[in-house]
Amino acid sequence: MAGDFERLRGKMNKQQEPRLRFQGFAGAWEEKKIGEILSEVRRSIYLEDSEKYQLVTVKRRNEGVVSRGYLLGKDILVKNYSQLKTNDYLISKRQIIHGANGIVPSELDNAIVSNEYLVVVSNNDVRTEFLTLVSRTPSMYRKFLLSSYGVDIEKMVFNVEDWKSREITLPSLPEQTHLSLFFRRLDSQIAESRAVLEKSRQLKKAMLAKMFPANGEKIPKIRFKGFEGEWECRKFSDIAELRRGLTYSPLDISPNGIRVLRSSNIDEENYIEKNDDVFVCKRAVNIPLVQNGDILITAANGSSRLVGKHAIIKTSRPAVHGGFMLLAKTENPYFLNASISSAWYLDFIRIFVAGGNGAIGNLSIGDLNEQEILIPKNPEEQTAIGTFFRQLDETIALQSAEVEKLNQLKKGLLAAM
């Protein structure tokens, strides 16, 4: 990747030329109608009742073509299917406005799709890998939307002929290949970073299950050396003080005021400060300011899926938590933050907040205060557990930031190149 960046050179933003380009390529890109450069293909296939066939689907948000399993021919009721080949470019006609398109990978060679999909192959004008790059740009997203019809965003249908009448700007085939290879390498780097992040998240999940007692038990499966005995049952109110957040009006908002912490300040279980955070004037703040080490908890956020999100606060300037948030103050915040990531808390949220029906949720101070939880009798064991998960969370935060950095780099390069 480093060598690729060294070969990039900036350009003035001329019409039909990218701002950033690899050395050796010059001149304007050529504007053509999509229909003029597109090579559709349909490899019709007769489905034998006793044969197994692999079916595929295209994930939203440009996340690629994936298998959806195997079926016997007799179990595929609609017989109007065609066969795919490696490097075909596939568009879902019912999901394209959500980014459902991509390249067929080698492991899905010979899989089949219905006529709900548009299949395109490379030709002397355009490479299918380059089409996947263009499909990620805002301009192509807009073309997909303009060429779709329907009253429900989830049920809009793609008008292929209308899309073909629109224009696309293309470089030469060698430049298309160069760009495709560059972004393939960048995608590979992003995938590797995501895999490392996911591995850390799975480790945390596993350790939470083993380092906190399972339901009905009082001793965890894994323990730091030197600690033994049963954990004790305590009410949440015995170990933490919960505080309601600030209620304010639009008239209280001031760009030079005090930051208001909301659910958007919690990413997974990491505290973040954002450019679009709300600030209120000092006179509107009638509750204590938050402190580093306090735990921020989402009390209500429209969806019960989001209620109960939490993170340790690490604010860079004075802040206050908003009205839909709770604040937990405790002597051992990193232990408590880990505890409310474990099974008892997830069950509590599911039963007392979500009700298992996906309804709008609200986390009550009274319910949480009365909730019984298990904690080690020895405060040193609490500290040891808290320190372990604090370090793991910091690692996850760094890995998450690396993934976001690469995603932003890709977004910027797509716009510039």
N, C-alpha and C positions, 0 to 999 in steps of 0.2 A: 504493500500500500504506500509506503514512504516514497518509493521510486515513482509511483504514479503521480503523487502530489508534486514532486520535483519537476515533472514534465508538464504540469498544468501551467497555463499562462493566462493572465487577465487580459480582457479586451474591453474597448469601449462598447457600450450597449447599442450596437448598430441594429437596424431592422433585420430580422430573420437571422441573426447571429447570436450565439450564446455569449454571456459575459465571461465565462471561464471555459477554456478549451485546452485539449492536449496539443502539445507541440507537433507540428507536421500537418495540422489540419487548418484550412483557411477557406474563406469564401462563404457566401450566404447559403443557408439551408433552403431547400426547395419546398414550395407550398403546393400541395396536391389535395384533391378530394379523397377522402378515405376510401370511397368505393373504387377509385382508380388504382389504388395500390394494394387492396385487400384480396387475398386468395382464400376463399372459403373452400371447405372440403366436407364431404359427407361420405363416409365409408359404410354404407348400409350392410347390416349383418343379419343373417337368419338365425334366430335363437332356437337351438335344439333343446327339447324338454329335459333331457338327462344331463346336459352339460352345465358346468358351473361358470358363471360370468362375474367379473369384478366390476362393480359400479363405483362411480366417483361423484364427488360434489366439490363445489368451489366455495371456499370460506370467504366471509366478508373481510373488509379492510385490507385487501390485497395480501391475505395470508395464505394463498396458494390453493392448489388442487390436491385433494386428499381422498383416500378410499373411504367408501361407506359400506364395505363388506362384499361378500359373495352371495349370489342367489342362483338357484337352478333356473334354467330357462322356463320351465313350467310355472315357476312362481313369479315371473315377471309378466304382469298382466298386459301392459302396453308393449307391443312388439316392435314399435317403430324406433329402433336404436341404431347407433352407428359406432364404429370402432375408433379408438384414439391411438395415436403414436407419440413417442417421446418428442418433446419440444413443440407439440401442437399448442396453440394459444386458445384458451377456452374462456368463453363469456357466458355467464348465467343470465338469460334474458329477463328473469324475474328478480334478480338480486344485484344487477350491475350498478345501480345507483348507490349501493352500499359497498362497492369495491370488490364484488365477487367476480374476479377474473384471474387468470394466471397460466403459467407454463405447465404442461404435463411432464412430470418427472419420469425418469427411466423405469422406476419400479411400478409405474402405472401404465406402461406400454401394453397395448391391446385391451385395456379396460374399455367399457362401453358407456355411452350417454344417450339420453333421449333427445328429441328435437327441441327441448327447452333450452338447449345450449347451442351457441354459435362456435364452430370450430374453424380456426384459421391456421394456415401454414406459411412458412417463409417463402419469399420469392425474390426476384431481382430488384425489387424496390424497398422491401422492408423485412427485417428479421423479427421473428416472434418475440425474442428476448427483449428487443428494443420496444416493442409494443407494450410489454409489461411495465417498462420504465415510464413510458409516456402515460400509461393508464393511472399512474400514481400522482400525476401533476394536477393542480387545481383546474387548469384549462380543460383537461380531458374529463375530469369529474363533472365539470359543467356541461360538456357535450353529452355525456351519458344521461344527465338529468334532463336536459332540453329535449333529448330524443326518446324520453319515456313518457308514458301517459297513464292516467288513473287518478282517483281522488284520495286514495289511501297510500301513504308513503311506503307501507309494507307490501302493497299489492300492485305497485306500478309495473307496467310491462314495457320492455325495451322495443322501440321501433327501429329495427336494424336498417331499413331503407333510409329513414330520416337521418340516422347517424352517418351513413355512407355519403350523404350529400354534404356533410360538413368537411372542413379542411383541416389538414394536419401538416406540420412543417417537419421535413426530414433532412438529415445529413446523408452523406454517401454511405454505402454499405460498410466500408472499412471503419468509418467513424462510428457507425452504429455498433459494430462489433467491439470496438475499443471501449465505448461507453458501457455496453452490456457487461463486458468482462470486469471493468472497474467496479460497477455496482454489485456484481455477483460476489466479488471478493469482500466488499463492504458488508453485504448481507450476511456472508459467512462469519465475519467478525462479530456482527451484532448477534447472530444466532449463538455463537460460542459464549459471548458475554451473558446472554439470557440463560443459557444452560448452567453456567456457573452460579448465577443468581438463584435460579430455581433449585439447584442442589442445596444451597445454603438455606433457602426457605423450607425445604423438605427436612433438612437436618434440625432446624428449629422446631418444626412440627413434631418430629419424632422425640426430641429431647423434652418438649413440654409434656408429652404423653408419659414419659418415663420418670421425669424428675418431680412430677406432682402426683399425688396418690390418685388412683383410679376410683371411679364411683364405688362406694361401699367399703373402701379401704382407707387406712390411715397411715400407711407407710409407702413411700415411692419405690419404684423398681430400681432406680439408680440413685446413688447418694455419694456426696463427697466424703472422703476418708475422715474418720473421727467423729462422725455424727450418727446417732442411732436413736431408737425409740419412736413411739407414735407421735404424729403431728396432733395438734389440738384444734378443736372446733371453736371458731370465734365468729361473731357477727361482723359484717363489713364495717358497721359504725364504730366498732371497738378499735379498729386499726387505721381508719381513715376518716377525715372530715370532708364531707361533700358540700359544695357550694353551687348555688344557681348562678347563671350568667347574667350579663347586662342586657336590659331592654332599652333600645334607643330608637329615635325617629330619624327620618332622612334629614331633618333640620340640624341634627347633631353631628353629621358627617363633616370632617375637616381634614384635608390632606396633610396638615402639619400636626395632627393630634395623636391619639393613642391607638395602637393597632388593636383591632377586634379579632379574636381567634374564633374561627368557625370550623365546620367539618372539613372544608377544603384545605385546612392546615394540617390534616392528617393524611398521609399517603401510606397505604398499608398500615404499618405501625410506626412510621417515622414522622416526626414533627418537621414541617416545612413552612417557610415564610414565602409568600408569593407577591408578585408585582401588582396583582389586582386586589390585595387585601384591603379591607375597609378600615378607615381611621376615624375616630370621633374626637370632638373637642373635650378638653379636660373637665369642663364644668358638667358634662353629661355622665361622667364616671362616678357612680355612687357606691361602688363595691370595691374591695381590695384588689390591687393589681396582682397578676399572676407572678410566680417566681420560678426560676429555673429549678427543675426537679419536681414541680407539680405535674399531675397527670391530667391531661385534657381528654374528656370523654364526650362523644356525641350523644345527646339525649333525645333529639328528634330531628329527622332530616327528610321527611316526606316518604321515605321508603324504609321499611323495617330492616331491609338488608344492610342499611348503613348505620342504623342505631347501634350504639355500643362500641363503635370504632374508638381507639384510644392511642395516646402517644405521650411520652415524656416531653415536657416543654423545655426547649433550649432557646429562649428568645434573646435577640440581640439588642432589644430596646424595650421600654415599658409597654406592657400589653394587658388586655383584659379579655376574659372569655365572653362570648356572645350568649344571647338568651336561649338558644337551642343546645347549649353545651353545659356540661357539668365539670367541676374542678375537684380533684381528689388530692388532699394534702395528707401526707403520711411520713413517718420517720424512715421508712425503707421503700422509697418509690420504685426502685428497679425490681425489687422482689414482687411488689404488688402489681406492677405493670406486666410482669411475666405471668403472675397468677391469673390476671384477667385476660390472658391469652390462652389459658388452658381450658380443659373440657368443662369444668363446672360453670364457667362464665358463658361459654357458648351455649350450654344447655339452658342456662338462666335466660339469656337473650331470646332463645328460640321459644321457650315456654311462656315467659311472663311479658315479653315485648311483642314478638312477631306472631305468637299464637299459632304458628305453623301454617298460616294462610296467606302470607305475603302482603298483609294489610299494612297501612301506614302505622308506624310504630312510635312509641314514646316511652322513654326510660324514666321511671319515677325515682326520685331520691328515696322515698319511703320504702319502695320495693328493694332497692339496692342496699340500703342501710340494714334491712332485716335479713338479707341473704347471709346464710352461714357458709363460711369457707374454712378450709384447713390451712394451718400455718405451722412451721417448725417451732417448737418450744424455745429452742436456742436461737437468739437473735443473730449469732454469728453464722448459722446455717442459712438464715434468710439473706444475709449480706453476700455469702458465697454464691448462692443461687442467683441473686440479683446481678452480681458482677458478671457471672457467666453469660447471662442473657443480654446484659448491656453490651458486652463485647461482641456477641453474635449479632445483635441489632445494628451495631456500628459497622460491622462488616457488610451486612445486607444493605445498609444505607449507601455505603461506598460503591458496592456493586450495582445497585439500582441507579445511582448517579452516573456510572459509567455507561450503562445501557441507554439512559436518557441522552447523555452527551453524544453517543454515536447516532441515535435516532435524529437528533437535531442537526448533526453534521450531514446526515443523509438528506434530510429535508432541505437544508441550505444548498447542498450541491445539486440536487435535482432542479432547484429553482435557477441556479447560476449556470448549469451546464446544458 
